[in-house]
Amino acid sequence: STLQAEQGLKLGSEMAAYAGSVEAELEMKPIDLCDLIRSELGLGYCDGLKPKQIVELGNSKLGRPIVGGDRTVKEEAASLRAAIRKLPPRFWDPDIAVAKNSNPQSLVAWLVAKPASAGGFAGVVACSQGAKMIDTKTIHTSGGCEIDGFSVLQRPGAYSTVDHDMVELQKLFKNDRNALKIGDCAFQVQERAQPEKAQTTILGRSNKCNARFVGLLTPKWMAVGLYHFSSTEAEALTFALFEEFRKEAFSAAPVVPPPQAVQEAAPVAPVAAAAEEPAS
């Protein structure tokens, strides 16, 4: 889709991480906030438009009222970005669907639909799971991923370690190991859980940078999402997205919200009020 193609313009993980919390956005210039808005909403290059006009375009796309009064352009832009972070992944790709027997391509498509700067994942990899081992021929990724200058998910190719990394990840799920290497980064297991029968989730943290991953192993497949940790607030959004993914995969039927639900979810409280809350 046109909106998905625009995701090729989205900013790198450094800016995505910086914009991950209300506190961080207070330090950004209106034009930088508008660059994120333009990218996340697929507004195009917006050549010649001022930040106020870009915010108005974004509000119009989400069906949000344009709030006037004493609010500055920066406050309006930050409020719009807060609304964007609350949007479901189907806002970007209405056709995504995931189930307990989904193929790796569908798993990756669901998890990368939402931009990393809006609470999504910077990189995703998935593969099918056999009786005892993963099927490396089915590995599918969202492409290469770098965080803080470290390659944490290599692009497929002659020198790629993705096949080896996925085999090691499966071992991490199935035994008591608490460390592994993905790409150029070593990760330590922070948390291991079984939310449902035959499901195992793992949260891993890099020792070298702010890269983290959350993964799910099921009898049919394994999926892992990598993200740049910037704040507990931003991380909570990413966790919620992954939990939505897990629940939909094992529900009786994928639930597709009606189109109106996107607009109803968008309005949020002004960012100025949120900034007064104590940091977690």
Salt bridges, closest charged atoms under 4 A:
GLU6 OE2 - ARG38 NH1 3.03
GLU25 OE2 - ARG81 NH1 2.35
GLU25 OE2 - ARG85 NH1 2.63
GLU40 OE2 - ARG81 NH2 2.51
GLU76 OE2 - ARG71 NH1 3.23
ASP148 OD1 - HIS228 NE2 2.87
ASP165 OD1 - HIS164 ND1 3.91
GLU168 OE2 - HIS164 NE2 3.84
GLU168 OE2 - LYS171 NZ 3.31
GLU168 OE1 - ARG177 NH1 2.94
GLU235 OE2 - ARG212 NH1 3.03
GLU243 OE2 - ARG246 NH2 2.69
GLU243 OE2 - LYS247 NZ 3.99
GLU248 OE2 - ARG90 NH2 2.66
